[in-house]
C-alpha cells in the first residue's frame, strides 16, 4: 500500500473591495473552483458603507454607515453560501492583519460618476477609508491573508479597478504588491472578450449558483427574472441604471512583470554583488581581527572575558556568513582578514608587543580564528539534501496553481487564476 501523501487542494485568494464585487466580477470562477475541490478564500476590504440602498425597505439605511455595513455583512454571507461556501476574511481583521498589530476596519471610500461614465474618487472620503490608509499597511494586511490561507494564487482587479472605483484601484495595487512580496502568482480580472486574457473559465455550468448569489445583493442590484426562452441568461440593473449581463466565461490576465526575488545566497548575487560581498566580509574580518588582537587579553575579576568574547565574535562572524549566504568564499575572506589583522598589529608592535602574549589567551587568539574558519569551510553544504527531503515530505511540493481548477470541458483554458502558462 502506497504511503505517498495525497496532494493538497489548490488554494486561491480573491481580493475584492466591497461586498458584491466578488460575485459580480468573479462569482462563476469561485463557484467553479469550489466544485472542483479547491480551497477558496474571499478577502473583502470594506463593508461598502457608502453603497446605495435600492429597495424601499432598505432606503432608510442610506448614509448610516454602521447600519449599512451590518446589512451588507448579511448579504455577503448569504451570497458566499450560495456560491458554495468559500472562506471569508475582512481586510484588517483576523487572518488578514499582522499578528503584532491591533485589528482595524477600512471603510468605503465612496465614489462619483465621471462624465465618461466611469467612477472617480469622491470629494469626501472618510479619514478611515481604504484610500486614506497607508498603502504599505494595506499591503501588509493582504500579505497576512496570503500567509494565513496558504494561498497558491491571488486574484483581484486590473490596474483600473474594472471601472475606476478608487477602492478597486487601491485593492489592485495592494494585492499585486502583496503577491509579489510573498512570491505568489497574481492574476487580474479582465473583460471576457478581452484580447489580453491569458485564461478563461467557462461559468455557464454554475450559472444557477451565481444567480442565487447575485440575488442576495438586493441593496445593490436588481436582478431580472429568469427568461424562459434562455434560462441561462443572467442580467441585472446597477444603481446608476445600467443593465449588465453575466458573461459565459470569466477572463483573467496574469501579472507578467513580477518583481524579481531578492538574492538570498552568495550564488544568487551578480558578479558585482559577489565582489562587494567578499570585500564586506574581508573588512568585517579586519575589524574583528583588530578588535580581538587588542582586547583578547582583558580579564574581569580574574575571568578571561576578552578571550571568550573575541572567540565568540569570530565564531559568530564566520559561521553566520556560512549559514546566511552559504558561501565558503566569504568565510575564507573573513578568516584570512582576521589572521592578517592580527599579524599586522603584532608586527607593528615588534617582538616586545604586549598585544599577543605567550599565555592561554594569546594561544587561543593565535590559533582559534584559523581553526574556526577551517572547520566552517570544511562542513558540507546540506541545503540540497534538505530541499529534496522537504519535497519528498510534501509529495513533490505544493500543487501548481490551477491544478485543481480545470473543468472537464476545457482543461487547457479553465485553470485557476494564477497559473502561468
N, C-alpha and C positions, 0 to 999 in steps of 0.2 A: 504493500500500500504506500503510495507516494505521500511524503511529508512536506512537499513543496507548499509554501503558503499561497493562499488564493490572493490574486491581485486586488487591491482595494478599489472601491469605486472612484470614478472621476469626481473631482471637487471643483466646482465653478462658483465664483463670486460675482454677482451682478451688483453694480453700484449705481444707484439712482438718486435723484434729487428730492422727489416728493412721492407720497402715496399716489398711485395710479400710473406713474411713469413706467414701473416695471411691467405692468400688464399691457399698456397701450403700445409700448415700443419693443418689448421682448417677451411677452407672455407666452407666445407659442413655443419659443425656444425653451423657456423654463419648463413648461409642461412636457415637452418632448424629452428633455434631459431627464426629468424625473421618471418618466415612463421607462426610460432605458436604464434606470438604476443608478444614475449619477446622484451625487450629493450636491445640492444646490443651496446657496445662501443668498438672500437678497439683503443688501445693505442700503438703508434709506437715510438720506442726510437730514431731511427736515420733515416736519409733520404737516406741511402745506397750510400753515396757519392763515395765510393770506389768500387762500383759494376761494373761488366763488361758491356760493350755495345756491344751486339751481332750482331745487324744488320749493314749493310754497311752505312746506313744513319745516324745511331747514333754513329758509331765508333769514329768520331772526338771529341765526348764529353768525352771520356775516360780520366781520370786523371784530368779533370777540375771539381773539387768538387762542386762549386756553380751551374754550368750548369747541372751536373748530378743530383744534388739534386732537382733542379727545374723540370727536366724532370720526375724524379721518383715521385714527388708530383702529377703530372698529371696522372701517371699510377695508383697510389693507389686510387686516387679519382674515376677514371673510374672503377677500379676493385671492390671497395666497392659498387658503384652504381649497378654493375652487380649482386653482391651477395644479393642485396635487400635494400641497403642503411643504414647500421649501422652508428651510430655516430662515429666521429673520433677525436682523440686528438694526439698531438705531445708531447712527454715527455719533460718537462721543459717549455712548453708553457701554454697558458691559459687553465685552468681546470685541469692541471697536474703539478702545481707548487704552493708551499705555497704562499699565497697572500702577505706575507711580504717580499718576495724575488723578485728581478727582473727576468724576463723571460730569458731563455738561450736555446741554441741548443746543443745537443750532436751529435757529428759527428761519422761516421762509423769508427770503429777501424781497419778494414781490417783483412785479414786472409791469410794463405797459406796452401796448401795441404801437409799433412804429408805423410810419406812413407806408412802408413797403410790405406791411402785413406780418412782419417778424417781431418777436419780442425784444424789448430793450430793458435796460435797468430802470427800476423805479426811482423816483426822486426822494423817497422817504424810507429807505431800507433801515430796519431796526439795528441798534448797536450790537445785538446778539445774533444778527443774521449770519447766514453762511458766507455771504460775500464780504462781510465786515471782519470775519475771523482771519487770523494769520494763516496764510496758505500752508506754511510749514506745520502748523498744528493740525490742520485738516489732513494733510498727507500722513502725518504720524498716526492719526486715528484709523485711516484706511489701511496703513501698514499693520496696525494691531489686528484689524479684522482679517487680513490675509493670513497672518500667523495663527490666529485663534481658530480659523476654519481649515487651515492647511490647504488653502486654495492652490490648484494647479493652473488656473487661468482666471483672469479678471476681465470683465466686460462692462463697458459703460458707453457714454455718448461719443460722437466725433467732436472735433475741436470747436464746432459752432454750437454744440449743445443740442443739435437737432433742429431747433427753430429759434435759437438766440437767447433763450431764457438765461439770465445771469447765473442762477443756481446750477443749471445744467452745464454751463461753461466751466464754472468752478469745480464741479464734480469731475468733469473730464480731466482737467489738469491734475487734480488731487489723485484720482485713480491711476492715471498714467504714470505720474511720478512715483506713486507708491509701488506699482507693479514693477517699475524699473528697479527701484531700490531693493525690492525683495526678489528680483530676478525671476519674475513670473510673467508669462506671456500676457499681453494686453490686446484686446480686440475692441473695435468701435462699431457701434450700431450705425448702419448707413441705409439709405433708401433701397428698397427691394429691387428696383430697376436700375440701380447704380452700376456703372461700368467698373467702379473701383472696388467692388465687393470681392473679397478673397474666398468667401464661402457663403452658402445659403442653406437655410434649414426649412424644409417643407413642413408647414404647420397646419395644413388643412385637416389632417387626421385628428388634431387636438382642438379643432375649432369650437366644439361644444364646451370644453373647459375654459377656453379664452372668453367665450360669450358669457358664461356664468360669472367669470371674474370681472369682466367689464361692467356687468350689471350691478355689481356691488358698489360702484362709484356713482351713486345717484346724485351726490352733491356736485359732481364734476362733469358728467356727460349724460346725454340722453340717448339710450340705445334704441335703435329702430327695431320694430318687431321682425320676427323671422319671416322671410319671403318664401311662401310655399313653393314658388317656382324655382327657387335657388336657396335651399335651406343652409348651404354652407356660407352664404354671403353674410357678412357681419359689418354693419355700419353704425355710426353714432354721430351725434351732433355735439361739437365742442361749445364751451361757454360763449365764444365770440361768434357763434352761428355757423361755423364751417363744418360741413359733413365730411367725415373721414371713413375710410373703408379699410378693414384689416386685410393685409396682403396675404397671398397664398404662400409666400415664403418670407422669412426674415433674413436679412443680409448683414454681414459683418466684414470689416476690414481689419487686418492685423496691423499692429504697430510695427512698421518696417524700419524704424530708426531708433532702436533701443540704445540707451546709454551704455557704453562698454563697461563691463565689470572692472572695478579697480584691481590692479595686480595684488596678489596676496602672498606670493612667494618670490624668491630671487629669480627663479627660472622664468617667471612671467613678466619680469621687467624688460624694458627696452635696453638696447646696448648702453645708451647714455645713462639710463636708470641704474644699470648694474655697476657702471663705473662710479656713479655717485654713491651708491650703497657701499661699495668697497672702501671708498675714501672716508665716508662717515664712520664705518666700522673701525678703520685704522685710526682716525682721530680720537674716537672713543677709547680705543686701546691705549693710545699715547697718554690721554688724560688719566685713565685708570692706572697705567704703569707709573706715571709721575706721582700721583697721589699715594699709591701703595708704597713706593720707594721711600717717600718722605714720612709716612705715618705708620708703617708696619711695626715699628719698634715701640709704639706707645703702649703704656701699661697704666691701668687704673686699679688702685688698691692691690697691686701685685698681679692682676689678671692681664693676660696678653690680648687686650681688647683690639689693639691695632692689627696684630697678626690675624685674628679671627675675622674682623670686619673686611680687611683688604682681600683676604682669600674668598670670602663670600661675594664680594663685589666682582671679582674676576669670574667666579663661578656663574653669577647671575648674568654677566655680560655675554660670555661665550655660549653658555647653554641657552640663554634667551634668544641669541641670534640664530642658533641652530633650530630651535623649536619654532620660532616665528617665521623665519624665512627659508627654512630647510636648505641652508646654504653652508657648505664647507668652506667656500671661498671667503665669505665674510668672517667666519670663525678664524680662519688662518690669518686674515688681515689683522683682526683684533689681537690674536695671540702673539703674533710677531711684533706688533706695535707695543705691546706691554713689555716684552722682553727688551726691545730696542730702547724704550724709555728708561728702563731700569739700568741698562748698561751705560747709556749716555750719562745719566746722572752720577753713576758710580765713577765713571772715568773722569768726569769733570772734577769730582771731589778728590781724586787721586787715591793712592793706597792707604792714606790715613783718613779716608772718608768715613764719617760716623753713620752714613746712611744705611749700609748693609753690613751688619756686624756678624762675627763668627759665633752666633748663638742660635737657639731654636728658631726664633722669629726670622733671623736672617736666612737660615737654610730653607725654611718654609717659603719665604718670599722668593728666594732664588729659583727653587725648583717647582713649586706648586703651580704657577701660571702655565708653564710649559706642559706639565703633566695633565692639568685640566684641559688645556687646548687639545693635546694629543688624544685624550680619551673622548672628547666631544667630537673630534674629527673622525674617530675610528668607528663610532657606533653606526650601525646600518640604518638606512632610511626605510622605515616600515610603513610609510604613508600609502604606498601602492597596495601592500597587503591589507591595510585597514580598509581602503576603499573597496577592494574586492570582497572582503568579509562583509562589509555593510551592504553591498549589492546583493550578495548571496542571502543575507538575512531578510531582505525585503522582496525576495523572489525576482531579482533582476532590476530592482529600482522601481520608483513610482510609475504608475501608468502614464503614458504620454497624453498630454492634453487632447481631449476629443476622442479618446479610445472608446469611451462608453456612449458616445453621443451620435452615432451614425444610424439613422433609421434604415430599416432593411431595404426600403425602396431605392435609396441612392446613397450608399455609404461614402462615396467619394466626395459628395458635395454637401453633406449634412453633419459635419463634425462639430464637436463642442467649440464654441468661440475660444480662441486662444491657441489652437493648434497651428503650427507653422507648416505650410505645405511646400 
